[in-house]
Amino acid sequence: MPGYEDDPRIVRDRSDEGVPGWCAGGPREAMAFAEIRAEAREIARAAWDLWRELSRSHPPAEPRRVVWDSPWPTPEEYRAGRQAEQESRAAFEGRPLVIAYREGVAALLEAHRGYHLGGFLHEGAAAETVGLTGREEFAAAVSAGTPWHRHVLTLDGWWYGEDEPAVHGDCDGPDACVHRPPLPWLRGATRTRYLEELPGDTLLVKLRCHVRPGFGPPPRRWLASP
């Protein structure tokens, strides 16, 4: 937030030098949670308006057919279900209205400050639901988890990943962890709320680290430290 530019607790690296509002870490009180969320709501409203505007000049896009993907009794049914799910998604995303909408949302995001405003916005502002909800309802749902953090290591040593169960710092993985996590599965708005409610002097550090070598680019992760 403005006023913290020269705070000695701000952590910087070469990737954010000279970029206003960006750093690799700092006190929680310096992070503009409310401002980021407000900006996400405004962009979500603009995305909702964009869908309505584009709907007047493009063929209508029928809702995507959702194929229930779990459980399937046999491997053959699983493969068939996954194939049907992929075909359904490809058919939806190939519709002219959806293509134009995703391009428009990308332009909206390119013009904003650069914060990661959330999965739904970066994935095309929930193209599958934007035509099914009201403007304010859509804006609230899309912005609820902003700013978005896929991975969080809590102060008491619990690792909350994107899709896997929480793991205690003393354990090697979900299968070997015998501890009971103190918090529910931190996801979306819950994960953001955990960070936002930490004491103001808690140091948040965003790391880029290799966890599984050879499995794609290294993810960014938030580390909360006292």
Summary of the structure (lengths in Angstrom):
residues: 226
radius of gyration: 20.1
end to end distance: 20.0
largest distance: 59.9
contacts: 587
relative contact order: 0.14
helix: 37%
strand: 10%
